[in-house]
């Protein structure tokens, strides 16, 4: 992936996407973990919104020394800037009963429209958990601002784990 710089110091690929490198991801996830710890919120469970939130959830869970992790699968984006009419929760389902009374950190890569983050936060809250949200990026127009985020951007983002096309046999 060829990257082009701009005056802000951000890097963009040939498709105009803001590029997040693995190094920047590592720095960002560590910074977010420090922000969470400094806020006094001590999660007992880290829940990723799969697939985008899986990598960040693992990094933050390690940084905060949280061993209880889970994931909830949600489909909303079908392609770049193409979405379903509403986010759809996919199986396997998260065991909501095990979250009752717990402090849960809900993790995704980006709160773009915020609809996925909002849907999952409400589902986890309905199980009786105290929920805080964290994302690498928050978009200016999101309906659900995460409590913790690394950067606000209006750009489309090229994440290191999804910048390449799927491997074909």
Secondary structure, 3 states (H helix, E strand, C coil): CCEEECCCCCEEECCCCEECCHHHHHHHHHHHHHHHHHHCCCCCEEEEEECCCHHHHHHHHHHCCCCCEEEEEEEEEEECCEEEEEEEEECCCCCHHHHCCCEEEEEEEEECCCHHHHHHHHHHHHCCCEEEEEEEEECCCCCCCCCEEEEECCCCEECCCCCCCCCCC
